[in-house]
Amino acid sequence: MHRFLFLMCQHKNEFMRPVILICIALMLVQTSCRKTSADENGQLKLNNCIERKFSGEKVNLCFDSLLSESRCPVNARCTWQGFALAKFIFKEGAQHHEVILSTVSIQGIPSQDTTISGYTIRLVDIHPYPGNTPAPVTASIEITH
């Protein structure tokens, strides 16, 4: 038994070296992954950001706040659909741009989309709708270049 322990201790470095290297490799892979709070369908949670790459250029869009919510509640009869306004922060390099977008395109309120430095940002929708089961506020967004 003592001889077995002696051999294990003697070869411990040989066994531990691959384990340590594998752990370091896994940590590097994990930290290099893109950090995002939006899925690939563009669902961005309130107070979170998404990073996108276009031809090697990184841009970020952060869902800053829900400014206004006047949409018709679920299962209600309304004479007007209403709209929601959301504030986003668009980051391109060192430039930060505040953007207010609406869920509809109606004259007199902010637009449903905007273009900054060739990037088009479009607010498709905001969830949940008023009257729905409470859930985290998310914005469906599209970013194109």
C-alpha positions in Angstrom: 0.0 0.0 0.0 2.8 2.4 0.9 4.5 1.6 -2.4 1.3 2.4 -4.3 1.0 5.8 -2.5 4.6 6.5 -3.2 4.1 5.8 -6.9 1.0 7.9 -7.0 2.7 10.8 -5.4 5.7 10.4 -7.7 3.5 10.5 -10.8 1.0 13.1 -9.5 2.5 15.8 -11.6 2.1 13.7 -14.8 -1.6 13.1 -14.0 -2.3 16.7 -12.9 -0.6 18.5 -15.8 -3.3 17.4 -18.4 -6.1 18.1 -15.9 -4.8 21.6 -15.3 -4.3 22.3 -19.0 -7.8 21.1 -19.8 -9.2 23.4 -17.1 -7.3 26.4 -18.4 -8.5 25.7 -22.0 -12.1 25.5 -20.8 -11.8 28.8 -18.9 -10.3 30.5 -22.1 -13.1 29.1 -24.2 -15.7 30.3 -21.8 -14.3 33.8 -21.5 -14.0 34.2 -25.2 -17.6 33.4 -25.8 -19.8 36.4 -26.7 -21.6 37.7 -23.7 -25.2 38.6 -24.7 -28.6 38.9 -23.1 -30.4 38.4 -26.4 -31.0 35.2 -28.3 -30.3 34.9 -32.0 -33.8 36.0 -32.7 -33.1 39.4 -31.3 -35.0 39.1 -28.0 -33.2 41.6 -25.7 -34.1 41.9 -22.0 -34.6 45.2 -20.3 -31.3 46.6 -18.8 -29.2 44.2 -20.9 -27.1 44.5 -24.1 -26.4 42.5 -27.2 -23.2 42.5 -29.2 -23.2 41.9 -33.0 -20.4 41.7 -35.5 -20.5 43.0 -39.0 -17.5 42.5 -41.2 -15.3 42.3 -38.0 -16.8 45.5 -36.6 -18.4 45.1 -33.1 -21.5 47.1 -32.2 -23.6 46.9 -29.0 -27.2 47.7 -28.4 -28.5 48.1 -24.8 -32.2 48.1 -23.9 -32.1 51.0 -21.4 -35.7 51.6 -20.5 -39.3 51.3 -21.4 -40.4 55.0 -21.6 -44.1 54.6 -22.4 -46.6 51.8 -22.6 -50.0 52.6 -24.0 -50.8 49.5 -26.1 -54.2 47.9 -26.0 -54.3 45.2 -23.2 -54.7 41.5 -24.2 -58.3 40.5 -24.7 -59.5 44.1 -24.6 -61.5 45.9 -27.3 -59.7 49.2 -28.1 -60.4 51.8 -30.7 -56.7 52.4 -31.1 -53.8 49.9 -30.8 -51.6 52.2 -28.8 -47.8 52.0 -28.8 -44.8 51.5 -26.6 -41.7 53.7 -26.5 -38.3 52.2 -25.6 -34.9 53.8 -25.1 -31.8 52.1 -26.4 -28.1 52.9 -26.3 -26.2 52.0 -29.5 -22.4 51.7 -29.1 -20.1 51.7 -32.1 -16.5 51.9 -31.1 -16.1 54.9 -28.7 -19.4 56.5 -29.9 -22.6 56.1 -27.8 -25.9 57.1 -29.3 -29.2 57.3 -27.4 -32.1 56.0 -29.5 -35.8 56.1 -28.8 -37.9 53.7 -30.9 -41.6 53.0 -31.1 -43.5 49.8 -31.7 -45.5 51.5 -34.5 -44.7 54.0 -37.2 -47.0 56.9 -36.8 -46.3 60.6 -37.6 -45.6 62.6 -34.4 -44.0 59.9 -32.3 -40.5 58.4 -32.6 -40.0 56.0 -35.5 -39.9 52.2 -35.3 -36.4 52.2 -36.8 -33.4 54.4 -37.2 -30.1 54.3 -39.0 -26.8 55.3 -37.4 -23.5 55.1 -39.3 -25.0 52.6 -41.7 -26.5 50.3 -39.1 -30.3 50.1 -39.1 -31.9 49.3 -35.8 -35.6 48.3 -35.9 -37.9 47.7 -32.9 -40.2 44.8 -33.9 -42.1 44.5 -30.7 -42.0 44.6 -26.9 -43.2 41.8 -24.6 -45.2 41.1 -22.6 -48.3 43.0 -23.7 -50.3 44.8 -21.1 -52.7 42.3 -19.4 -50.5 39.3 -20.1 -49.0 37.2 -17.4 -46.2 39.2 -15.8 -42.8 38.4 -17.4 -39.5 40.1 -17.9 -39.7 43.0 -20.4 -38.0 42.1 -23.6 -37.6 43.9 -26.9 -37.6 42.1 -30.3 -35.0 43.9 -32.3 -33.3 43.7 -35.6 -29.8 45.2 -36.4 -28.6 45.2 -40.0 -25.7 46.8 -41.8 
